[in-house]
């Protein structure tokens, strides 16, 4: 019997965990009850549990019984929820108003738990499986904190793998690509200061509204004229605040804010430099001052080639050759990027759509599709077992 068939038989149990987590969402670095729940389940299957990294992370260590190898593989899930008011009206809706598992991390945690249970029962491999339950993916960079706290020194992995559900692809399909999977997510804030004054005497002012408008306009050319058409980047100005109710007054300051997304580290660097140059130069031309606050976000998540091939082959073995597709890189962020900066590995997408029109990730109407729990779990099991297959 395949791992998938065995796991499918236990899906009522997995669904129970998933719905319990869904009802009890916790956000960045506050996943206290969630990590207790995860640790207790792991311990009940005889898994060695390590806690304390990044405040609430749980690492389950499962040693194989098919040899004495110390080769390690990391399988990572995220545990955090979002600050969203749930509107699904499902029986297992969030019991905490304003917090919700709207990105399916409840499903990710349950799939990795299901895999850990199976791997702990069978231990049919030669080496060590590190199951990683990380906090704060949605903001706060829990993965970054774990890597900086020395995750890979404590738990040496040859490769590390991640997975995310995808409501926009049919349930039971998977997608993966080599190279960038997600974008870097830097944000900026600008404060432009000129000289306020009477709207009828603009020559006595430094008009920051016109200046800021020119900056917004000039920034539009950064992507279209500096990024190669075969590459991708996004620059969005999302905030433009100035003025008061007084319609005869030119304000003294304008505040702008927004985000820059790129797929390649070199494009990220170029965009920051050009951004700073354009902002400063346009402000100078108007005689205005500009204060730039740059907030470095998650880096781009970059799948390494050999591990991507490996993961793709495992996915094909689990869901079928015709159900694994190439993934088009997304301009959203993913903090698994920090694990992939420090170690080889790959991030894969698991389809979970029931209809053509399911609510998307981060929607108040979203819910994880429990049918795919055994599929994701079987992918983890097969990946670990084939990576750590006993040498003949
Ligand atoms: Ni997510």
Boltz pocket constraint, residues with backbone or C-beta under 6 A from the ligand:
constraints:
  - pocket:
      binder: B
      contacts: [[A, 103], [A, 104], [A, 105], [A, 137], [A, 164]]
      max_distance: 6.0
